[in-house]
Amino acid sequence: MNKWIKIAGGVVVVLIGVVVAGAAILGSMDFNQYKGLIAEQAKKATGRDLQIAGDLNLEISLNPAIAVDGVTFANADWGSKPAMVTVERFAAEVSLIPLLSGQVVVNRLLIEGVDLLAETDKHGVGNWEFAPGEKPAAEESAGATTLPSVDKVVMRDIKVTYKDGVTGEEHRVALDELTAAAGSVDAPVKIDAKGSLNEKIFSLAGTLGSVEQMTSSDGVYPVDVTADALGVKTSYKGAFGTPGGSI
């Protein structure tokens, strides 16, 4: 019995040593060397340039965190400005233990300083549509995709502009802060947002359907929210979409 206890203890010590050594190696790596590869893969997938001006940082712990600053994604060639999206900071904290069983659990996702331009040309083609040959052919899936679980999303200083190239209309949404929290992919999402729509201040709070429902084929997405805009408070409780259709 003592022999097996010693063997088991030795195995544990070796495993701990491997984990510590791996963490030390990862912690000493300069992940900025992969910025070029990331940009290359983005170009391959979309035909657009992706630039990362800041550093790629990785913090090793039981809840590893990765952060990147200064990301710019190019606009369509015909766009009204060079960048379609700029992001000042993106950070994510992931639970390590669930990864061992193939589950991705994001404890906290932070997105700050986003400037997104969605626009169409005079023919109604959106800058989110890729030109023929830019988008790679879809690959066959080897199996069902497992959705990541995101416990909390925090978004600050988000600006979204929509320009209609056909009508000339322009709409602007600014989010001072938005938080969305859910315990799992099948749990309701609680949201709280404050911002403005075309310079008119609003706030929004309530509960949305789960991420799983958002991506399901049912075509129905439950919503229970209260909005306050122009001094008027309104509520909506119901669902978007139609059974069997798309949301």
Helices and strands as residue ranges (DSSP letters): H 2-28, G 31-34, H 35-46, E 50-52, E 56-59, E 65-74, E 83-94, H 96-99, E 105-119, E 149-150, E 152-163, E 170-181, E 189-197, E 200-208, H 211-214, E 221-229, E 232-240
